[in-house]
C-alpha cells in the first residue's frame, strides 16, 4: 500500500485522474440517494382558493394509502372538490364533495394503514373514513392540532373485533366494545403552506341539512398536481 501511494504521488496525472474518479463516485452516489428519497416521498402541490399547500407523502409507511391518493391526483379527480368540514383546533377535511355539496365519485375502499407507526400530529395528512376499519375512500384531512386520540394503539380494535361486533348486531345483540378506535391512517405531512391550512381552519362555518361545520364561503381545491416525476 505504501509503494502504491508513493507511485501515485510521483505521477501527478494519475493522482488527478483518481481524484476526479472519486469525485464522480461521490456525485453519482448522492444522485442515487436523492432519487430514492424522492421516490419514497413524492410531493403533491394542492392549490386552494386560500393558497397553496405542498404535501410530502410517506409511500414507505403507507403504500396502499399513498397509491390510492396519487391515483386520484393523477386523474385530476380532486380538482374542483372542496373542504367541506372545518373544525378549528382539530382538522380540515376535504376531497369528497363539490361546491353544491354533491358527493364526488369514489373508486374503492382501501385497507386502513393506521398501524404504520405514524401519529396524527399537527400538519400531518390522514384518511377520513366511516365507522368501519377499512372504509376510507378518497376523503382526507389535515390535522391542525396534535390529535393523538386518532392514532392506532395497543388497545385498538382489530378486524376480528369489528366482525364480532357486526355479527352480534345482525342478530339483534349488542356486544360491548372494550377496544378503542383502530385509528386513522396518516400518509403525509405538510411540507409548505401550513399558513394556508391555518387560514382555512378559522373560516366561519355553518350547518346545512345533514352536513356540519361547512365553510360559509366555499374553500375550493382548485387543482392538485404531483411535483416529483418519480411519483407518477
C-alpha positions as CSV (number, residue, x, y, z in Angstrom):
1,X,0.0,0.0,0.0
2,X,2.9,2.4,0.8
3,X,4.5,1.7,-2.5
4,X,1.2,2.3,-4.3
5,X,0.8,5.7,-2.6
6,X,4.3,6.6,-3.5
7,X,3.7,5.9,-7.1
8,X,0.6,8.0,-7.1
9,X,2.4,10.9,-5.6
10,X,5.2,10.6,-8.2
11,X,2.7,10.8,-11.0
12,X,0.5,13.9,-10.7
13,X,-1.6,13.0,-13.7
14,X,-2.6,9.6,-12.2
15,X,-3.3,11.3,-8.9
16,X,-5.6,13.9,-10.5
17,X,-7.4,11.1,-12.5
18,X,-8.1,9.1,-9.4
19,X,-9.2,12.2,-7.6
20,X,-11.7,13.0,-10.4
21,X,-12.9,9.4,-10.4
22,X,-13.6,9.6,-6.6
23,X,-15.5,12.8,-7.0
24,X,-17.6,11.3,-9.7
25,X,-18.4,8.3,-7.5
26,X,-19.5,10.6,-4.7
27,X,-21.6,12.7,-7.0
28,X,-23.4,9.8,-8.6
29,X,-23.9,8.2,-5.3
30,X,-25.5,11.3,-4.0
31,X,-27.8,11.4,-7.0
32,X,-28.9,7.8,-6.4
33,X,-29.6,8.6,-2.7
34,X,-31.6,11.7,-3.7
35,X,-33.6,9.8,-6.3
36,X,-34.5,7.1,-3.8
37,X,-35.6,9.8,-1.3
38,X,-37.8,11.4,-4.0
39,X,-39.4,8.1,-5.0
40,X,-40.2,7.3,-1.3
41,X,-41.5,10.8,-0.5
42,X,-43.2,12.3,-3.6
43,X,-44.6,15.8,-3.2
44,X,-48.1,16.9,-4.2
45,X,-49.0,20.6,-4.8
46,X,-52.5,21.4,-3.7
47,X,-53.7,24.8,-4.8
48,X,-56.8,26.0,-3.0
49,X,-58.8,29.2,-3.1
50,X,-57.0,30.2,0.1
51,X,-53.5,29.5,-1.2
52,X,-51.1,26.6,-1.9
53,X,-50.2,23.6,0.3
54,X,-47.4,21.2,-0.6
55,X,-47.8,17.7,0.8
56,X,-45.0,15.2,1.2
57,X,-46.2,11.6,1.0
58,X,-44.9,8.6,3.0
59,X,-45.1,5.9,0.4
60,X,-42.7,3.8,2.5
61,X,-45.0,3.8,5.6
62,X,-48.4,4.0,3.8
63,X,-48.0,2.3,0.4
64,X,-51.7,1.4,-0.2
65,X,-53.0,4.8,1.0
66,X,-50.5,6.9,-1.0
67,X,-51.0,4.8,-4.1
68,X,-54.8,5.4,-3.8
69,X,-54.3,9.2,-3.2
70,X,-51.9,9.5,-6.1
71,X,-54.4,7.8,-8.5
72,X,-57.0,10.5,-7.7
73,X,-54.4,13.3,-8.0
74,X,-53.0,12.0,-11.4
75,X,-56.6,11.7,-12.8
76,X,-57.4,15.3,-11.7
77,X,-60.3,14.0,-9.6
78,X,-59.6,16.2,-6.6
79,X,-59.8,19.3,-8.8
80,X,-62.9,21.3,-8.1
81,X,-63.7,19.5,-4.8
82,X,-63.9,21.4,-1.5
83,X,-63.0,21.4,2.1
84,X,-66.5,20.5,3.3
85,X,-65.8,20.2,7.0
86,X,-63.6,22.6,9.1
87,X,-63.3,22.4,12.8
88,X,-61.0,24.9,14.5
89,X,-58.5,23.3,16.8
90,X,-59.0,19.9,15.2
91,X,-58.7,19.5,11.4
92,X,-59.9,20.5,8.0
93,X,-61.4,17.7,5.8
94,X,-61.9,17.6,2.1
95,X,-61.7,15.9,-1.3
96,X,-65.1,14.2,-1.2
97,X,-67.6,16.8,-2.2
98,X,-68.2,19.5,-4.8
99,X,-69.3,23.1,-4.3
100,X,-73.0,22.2,-4.4
101,X,-72.3,19.5,-1.7
102,X,-72.9,16.7,-4.2
103,X,-70.7,13.7,-3.4
104,X,-67.7,13.0,-5.7
105,X,-67.5,9.5,-7.1
106,X,-65.4,7.1,-5.2
107,X,-63.2,4.4,-6.8
108,X,-62.8,1.9,-4.0
109,X,-62.4,1.5,-0.3
110,X,-58.8,0.8,0.9
111,X,-57.1,-1.0,3.7
112,X,-56.6,1.0,6.8
113,X,-52.8,1.5,7.4
114,X,-53.2,3.4,10.7
115,X,-50.9,0.8,12.3
116,X,-47.9,2.2,10.4
117,X,-46.5,3.9,13.5
118,X,-47.2,7.5,12.2
119,X,-49.1,9.8,14.6
120,X,-51.9,12.3,13.9
121,X,-49.8,15.3,14.8
122,X,-50.3,18.9,13.7
123,X,-49.6,19.2,9.9
124,X,-50.0,15.5,9.1
125,X,-52.4,14.3,6.5
126,X,-54.6,11.3,7.1
127,X,-57.5,9.5,5.5
128,X,-61.1,10.1,6.7
129,X,-63.4,7.2,6.9
130,X,-66.7,5.8,8.3
131,X,-67.0,3.6,11.4
132,X,-65.7,0.5,9.6
133,X,-61.9,0.0,9.9
134,X,-61.3,-0.3,6.2
135,X,-63.9,2.3,5.0
136,X,-61.6,5.1,3.7
137,X,-62.0,6.0,0.0
138,X,-61.0,9.5,-1.2
139,X,-61.6,11.9,1.6
140,X,-58.6,13.2,3.6
141,X,-58.0,15.6,6.4
142,X,-55.1,17.7,7.6
143,X,-54.6,17.8,11.4
144,X,-54.4,21.4,12.7
145,X,-53.6,20.2,16.3
146,X,-51.9,17.1,17.8
147,X,-54.8,14.6,17.6
148,X,-53.2,11.5,19.1
149,X,-56.6,10.2,20.1
150,X,-56.9,9.3,16.4
151,X,-53.8,7.1,16.5
152,X,-53.7,3.3,16.4
153,X,-52.6,1.9,19.8
154,X,-52.2,-1.4,21.5
155,X,-55.8,-1.3,22.7
156,X,-57.2,-0.6,19.2
157,X,-60.0,-2.8,17.9
158,X,-58.9,-5.5,15.5
159,X,-60.7,-6.5,12.3
160,X,-61.8,-9.7,14.2
161,X,-63.3,-7.5,17.0
162,X,-65.1,-5.5,14.3
163,X,-66.5,-8.6,12.7
164,X,-67.7,-9.9,16.1
165,X,-69.5,-6.6,16.9
166,X,-71.2,-6.5,13.5
167,X,-72.2,-10.2,13.7
168,X,-73.8,-9.6,17.1
169,X,-75.6,-6.5,15.8
170,X,-77.1,-8.5,12.9
171,X,-78.5,-10.9,15.5
172,X,-80.0,-8.1,17.4
173,X,-77.4,-8.3,20.1
174,X,-75.1,-5.6,21.5
175,X,-71.6,-6.8,22.0
176,X,-69.8,-4.4,24.5
177,X,-66.9,-2.6,22.8
178,X,-63.9,-3.0,25.1
179,X,-61.4,-1.8,22.5
180,X,-60.6,1.7,21.1
181,X,-60.6,3.0,17.6
182,X,-58.4,1.2,15.1
183,X,-57.1,4.7,14.2
184,X,-56.9,7.0,11.2
185,X,-54.1,6.4,8.7
186,X,-51.5,9.1,8.4
187,X,-49.9,9.1,4.9
188,X,-48.3,12.5,4.5
189,X,-47.3,15.8,6.0
190,X,-47.5,19.5,5.1
191,X,-44.1,20.4,3.6
192,X,-45.0,24.0,3.0
193,X,-48.1,26.2,3.2
194,X,-49.2,25.5,6.8
195,X,-50.2,29.1,6.9
196,X,-52.8,28.3,4.2
197,X,-54.1,25.4,6.4
198,X,-54.3,27.7,9.4
199,X,-56.3,30.3,7.3
200,X,-58.8,27.6,6.2
201,X,-59.1,26.3,9.8
202,X,-60.6,29.6,11.1
203,X,-63.1,30.4,8.3
204,X,-66.7,30.8,9.6
205,X,-68.8,27.6,9.3
206,X,-72.4,26.6,9.4
207,X,-74.6,23.5,9.4
208,X,-76.5,22.7,6.2
209,X,-79.1,19.9,6.4
210,X,-77.1,16.7,7.0
211,X,-73.7,18.5,6.7
212,X,-72.0,20.1,9.7
213,X,-69.1,22.6,10.0
214,X,-69.4,23.6,6.4
215,X,-67.4,26.8,5.5
216,X,-69.8,29.7,4.8
217,X,-67.6,30.8,2.0
218,X,-66.6,27.8,0.0
219,X,-63.0,26.7,0.2
220,X,-62.2,25.1,-3.2
221,X,-59.4,22.7,-4.1
222,X,-58.6,24.2,-7.4
223,X,-56.1,21.7,-8.5
224,X,-53.7,19.0,-7.3
225,X,-50.5,18.1,-9.1
226,X,-47.7,15.6,-8.5
227,X,-44.4,17.6,-8.2
228,X,-41.9,14.8,-8.5
229,X,-41.8,12.8,-11.8
230,X,-40.7,9.8,-9.8
231,X,-44.1,9.7,-8.1
232,X,-46.0,9.1,-11.3
